[in-house]
Amino acid sequence: MMLTTRVLPSTDEKTLEEAAGILRAGGLVVIPTDTVYGVAGNAYLPEAVERIYHVKERPKDKAIPLLLADSEQVQDVASDIPPEACRLMEAFWPGGLTIILPKRPRLPDVVTAGGATVALRMPDHPFVLALIRALGAPLAVTSANVSGHPPATTANEAVDELRGRVALIVDGGMCSGGVPSTVLDLTVSPPRVLREGAVSLGEIWRVLG
């Protein structure tokens, strides 16, 4: 079923309220982030996460990362949080570090593609952080494009990709694009770097000692 896709500016106070309402109801919203535009759903609603896979035509074996508003939310979705994770979050959040931790049972399996771990990041973007706080839940977010297409860095590009598939696209101007986050697996010892990106390995090892 085709949806009517609205485009609203991130600077309008009503946009935040409308976006949060759509997410509470299980709908999807395209949001600007500190890297690229992302298609977001309420991480606690399995039907919302299923919609992300559907609208993106994303393979079901590819887990979806979560965006959090602060480090305290980590305890809601992850377990067995090592001291190293706390040091890394203090040093690099908000920003370009994604950490992988064991998932809590309350997190729907569809988020993690049936896996036992979850990828977490706190983005350096004021609208996204405000939206997560307004929703009161983490966001399951992946790039706002059909799988295999280039990620959108403007609202217009997101419209071209996902018009009719999402209820709302939030226009926050041009996203920086650029370097993706560094991904660090903290479920193993020593931690394993899965992708080097915005945070250098040297910075990570300095924090970890």
Order of alpha helices (4+ residues) and beta strands (2+ residues): beta-alpha-beta-beta-alpha-beta-alpha-alpha-beta-beta-alpha-beta-alpha-beta-beta-beta-alpha
